[in-house]
Amino acid sequence: MDRDDAISIHDIPEIRENKALEWEPSSTTKSRTLFEMAKDAVFANDVWCLELSFKPLRMIEVDVPQPTGRLQRKRIWYMVYRVRNTGAGLAGEVKPDGSFATQAKPMGPLRFIPEFVLVSQDRSGGQRVRKAYLDRLIPAALEPIRQRELPRGELKHSAEISLIDLKVEPGRIAQGAWGVAMWEDIDPQIDFFSVFVRGLSNGYKWSDLPGAYKLGDAPWTGRKYVYKTLQLNFWRPGDEVNETERGIHYGPAPQHADFYDSPEGVAYQWVYR
């Protein structure tokens, strides 16, 4: 737990700037006004985190219905994963000296609201090639993937898995829920990429842009939020002529850790984005 996981009344720009909330009462002391009692109150959030495991990132070709009513043969990139609620969590407290501390707090059932984004980490002329692909719902690919990866199990796409209440499974119990992230129309020339997974934690940070809020603006104007996100790094030495799943490797490409904004050899890391 750090300053990013807590908020006080002074962090709220529309309250911080609105001097009308400060007033001199006639029938009680100023210290009993709402502003004075709340100005130093800090609201610390409980933080939870889900466990993610996944199979190798792969490809499959399926016939995908198009808006014209015709079928088009497409190569779908996908990642089958399992998400599990271990019950692990942290509760925050503010010490008398203003510092923050955490202690373990068991959590109850949670839901995984996933967002999987496949982002190119390629460079061209020293500049980042900005290409990103959001997880898509592709019903035509779901059953072929299930038959290949989980023939005796149940596989959910992102919309379905978000409806499941993940009960606490402590210790070595490892059931959870199985899901799949799918992407289509991936540029076959991509060699370095990361998959960013949001929804595994409720951690977040914010920053207030200087001068962005003015008295009378809507609440939270000018405030930018970023969310705790898992970054999984991959590379593939193939090209568009020989696009196969066997060429996809988990982890950063050797000597190219800077492409992923990570230390050498780091296959995954937590980031805010």
C-alpha positions in Angstrom: 0.0 0.0 0.0 1.4 3.4 -1.0 0.2 6.9 -1.6 -1.3 5.7 -4.9 -3.8 3.4 -3.1 -5.2 6.1 -0.7 -7.0 9.3 -1.1 -7.8 12.2 1.2 -10.2 15.1 0.8 -7.3 17.4 -0.3 -6.8 15.1 -3.3 -10.2 15.9 -4.7 -9.8 19.0 -6.9 -13.4 20.2 -6.8 -13.3 20.2 -3.0 -9.7 21.5 -2.7 -10.6 24.5 -4.9 -14.0 25.2 -3.5 -13.5 27.5 -0.6 -17.2 27.7 0.0 -16.9 24.5 1.9 -14.9 26.3 4.5 -17.1 28.5 6.8 -17.3 30.0 10.2 -20.2 28.4 12.2 -22.1 30.5 14.7 -23.4 27.8 17.0 -20.5 25.4 17.2 -16.7 25.4 16.8 -15.0 25.4 13.4 -13.4 22.1 14.2 -16.9 20.5 14.1 -17.6 21.5 10.5 -17.6 18.8 7.9 -14.6 20.3 6.1 -12.4 20.4 9.2 -13.4 16.9 10.3 -12.8 15.4 6.9 -9.8 17.4 5.5 -7.2 15.0 7.1 -9.2 11.8 6.7 -7.5 9.3 4.4 -9.5 6.5 2.7 -7.2 3.5 2.0 -8.4 0.9 -0.5 -8.2 -2.8 0.1 -6.2 -4.4 -2.7 -6.8 -7.8 -4.2 -5.0 -9.8 -6.9 -6.0 -12.8 -9.0 -3.6 -15.6 -10.1 -3.1 -16.1 -13.9 -1.5 -19.1 -15.6 -1.5 -19.6 -19.4 -0.6 -22.0 -22.2 1.7 -21.0 -25.0 0.4 -18.4 -27.4 -0.8 -20.1 -30.5 -2.5 -19.7 -33.9 -5.5 -21.4 -35.6 -7.2 -20.9 -38.9 -11.0 -20.8 -39.0 -13.7 -19.5 -41.3 -15.0 -16.3 -39.8 -18.4 -14.8 -40.9 -18.1 -11.3 -42.4 -20.7 -8.5 -42.5 -21.4 -9.5 -46.2 -22.6 -12.9 -45.0 -19.6 -14.7 -46.6 -17.0 -16.7 -44.7 -13.4 -15.6 -44.7 -10.5 -17.8 -43.8 -8.5 -16.1 -41.1 -5.5 -16.9 -38.9 -6.5 -16.2 -35.3 -3.9 -15.7 -32.6 -5.0 -16.9 -29.2 -3.9 -17.6 -25.6 -5.7 -20.0 -23.3 -5.4 -19.1 -19.7 -6.7 -20.1 -16.2 -7.6 -17.4 -13.7 -7.9 -18.3 -10.0 -8.9 -16.5 -6.8 -6.4 -17.5 -4.0 -8.1 -15.1 -1.5 -4.9 -13.1 -1.2 -5.4 -9.4 -0.4 -4.0 -6.4 1.5 -5.6 -3.9 3.8 -4.1 -0.5 4.2 -3.8 1.6 7.3 -2.4 5.1 8.0 -0.1 5.4 10.9 -0.1 8.5 13.2 3.0 9.9 11.5 1.2 9.8 8.2 3.0 6.9 6.7 1.2 3.9 5.2 1.4 0.2 6.1 -0.3 -2.9 4.9 -1.4 -6.2 6.4 -2.7 -9.4 4.9 -6.5 -9.5 4.5 -8.4 -12.5 3.1 -10.7 -11.7 0.2 -14.1 -13.2 -0.7 -15.4 -14.1 -4.2 -14.2 -11.9 -7.0 -14.9 -11.4 -10.7 -12.3 -11.1 -13.5 -13.3 -8.4 -15.9 -10.5 -9.0 -18.5 -8.8 -6.8 -21.0 -6.2 -8.4 -23.2 -4.3 -6.1 -25.5 -1.5 -7.4 -27.8 0.9 -4.5 -28.5 3.8 -4.4 -31.0 7.2 -3.6 -29.5 8.9 -3.4 -32.9 11.1 -0.5 -33.9 11.5 1.2 -37.2 14.3 3.8 -37.6 14.7 3.8 -33.9 11.0 4.7 -33.3 8.4 2.4 -31.8 5.9 0.9 -34.3 2.6 1.7 -32.7 0.2 -1.2 -33.3 -2.2 -2.6 -30.8 -4.9 -5.3 -31.0 -7.7 -5.7 -28.5 -9.0 -9.1 -27.6 -12.0 -10.0 -29.8 -15.0 -12.2 -29.4 -14.8 -14.7 -32.3 -17.4 -17.4 -31.8 -16.3 -19.3 -34.9 -12.9 -19.9 -33.3 -14.0 -20.7 -29.7 -15.1 -24.3 -30.2 -12.1 -25.3 -32.5 -9.8 -23.9 -29.8 -11.6 -25.7 -27.0 -11.4 -29.0 -28.8 -7.7 -28.5 -29.4 -6.7 -27.1 -26.0 -9.3 -28.3 -23.4 -11.3 -31.1 -25.0 -12.8 -32.2 -21.6 -13.3 -28.8 -20.1 -15.2 -25.6 -20.5 -13.6 -22.6 -22.2 -15.0 -19.1 -21.9 -14.4 -16.0 -24.0 -13.8 -12.7 -22.3 -17.5 -11.7 -22.0 -18.5 -15.1 -20.5 -15.7 -15.3 -18.0 -16.5 -11.9 -16.6 -19.9 -13.3 -15.4 -18.3 -16.0 -13.2 -17.9 -15.5 -9.4 -14.5 -16.8 -8.7 -14.7 -18.4 -5.3 -11.6 -18.5 -3.0 -9.4 -21.5 -3.7 -6.6 -21.6 -1.1 -3.5 -23.7 -1.0 -2.9 -26.3 -3.7 -6.5 -26.3 -4.9 -6.2 -25.2 -8.6 -9.5 -25.1 -10.5 -10.4 -21.6 -11.3 -11.9 -20.7 -14.6 -10.5 -21.3 -18.1 -10.7 -18.6 -20.7 -9.2 -17.6 -24.0 -8.1 -14.3 -25.5 -8.3 -14.1 -29.3 -6.9 -11.6 -31.8 -7.5 -11.3 -35.5 -5.8 -9.4 -38.4 -2.4 -9.3 -36.6 0.3 -7.8 -38.7 2.5 -10.9 -39.7 5.6 -8.7 -39.7 5.5 -8.2 -36.0 8.6 -9.7 -34.3 8.5 -8.3 -30.8 5.3 -7.8 -28.8 3.7 -7.9 -25.4 0.3 -8.9 -24.1 -1.1 -6.5 -21.5 -3.6 -8.1 -19.1 -5.9 -5.8 -17.1 -8.4 -6.9 -14.5 -6.1 -9.1 -12.3 -5.9 -6.5 -9.6 -7.8 -3.4 -8.5 -4.6 -1.4 -7.9 -4.4 2.0 -9.6 -2.5 5.3 -9.6 -3.6 8.8 -10.5 -2.0 12.1 -11.3 -3.5 15.6 -11.5 -2.3 17.6 -14.5 -1.2 21.1 -13.4 -3.8 23.8 -14.2 -6.2 21.2 -15.7 -8.9 21.8 -13.1 -10.8 25.1 -12.7 -13.5 26.0 -10.3 -16.8 24.9 -11.7 -15.4 22.0 -13.8 -17.0 18.6 -13.6 -15.6 16.3 -10.8 -12.2 14.7 -11.5 -11.5 17.0 -14.5 -7.8 16.8 -15.4 -7.1 13.7 -13.3 -5.4 10.8 -15.2 -5.8 7.2 -13.9 -3.6 4.3 -14.8 -4.3 0.7 -13.7 -2.1 -2.1 -12.5 -1.6 -4.3 -15.5 0.4 -7.5 -16.1 2.8 -7.3 -19.1 3.7 -10.6 -20.8 6.6 -10.4 -23.3 7.0 -12.5 -26.5 9.1 -12.6 -29.6 9.0 -14.5 -32.9 11.8 -14.7 -35.5 9.5 -15.7 -38.4 8.0 -13.5 -41.1 4.8 -13.2 -43.0 5.8 -15.9 -45.4 6.3 -18.5 -42.7 3.9 -17.5 -39.9 3.7 -20.4 -37.5 3.0 -20.7 -33.8 6.1 -22.7 -33.2 8.2 -19.6 -33.7 6.5 -17.7 -30.8 8.7 -17.6 -27.7 7.7 -16.4 -24.2 10.1 -13.8 -22.8 12.0 -10.9 -24.4 14.1 -11.4 -27.4 17.8 -11.7 -26.4 19.6 -8.4 -26.3 16.3 -6.5 -26.9 15.0 -6.0 -23.4 14.9 -2.2 -24.0 12.2 -2.8 -26.7 9.9 -4.0 -23.8 11.0 -1.3 -21.3 12.1 -4.1 -19.0 15.4 -5.5 -17.6 17.2 -8.1 -19.6 15.6 -11.5 -19.4 12.3 -10.4 -17.7 9.4 -12.4 -19.2 6.7 -10.5 -17.3 6.3 -7.5 -15.0 3.6 -5.4 -13.4 3.1 -2.0 -14.9 0.6 0.9 -14.7 -1.1 1.9 -17.9 
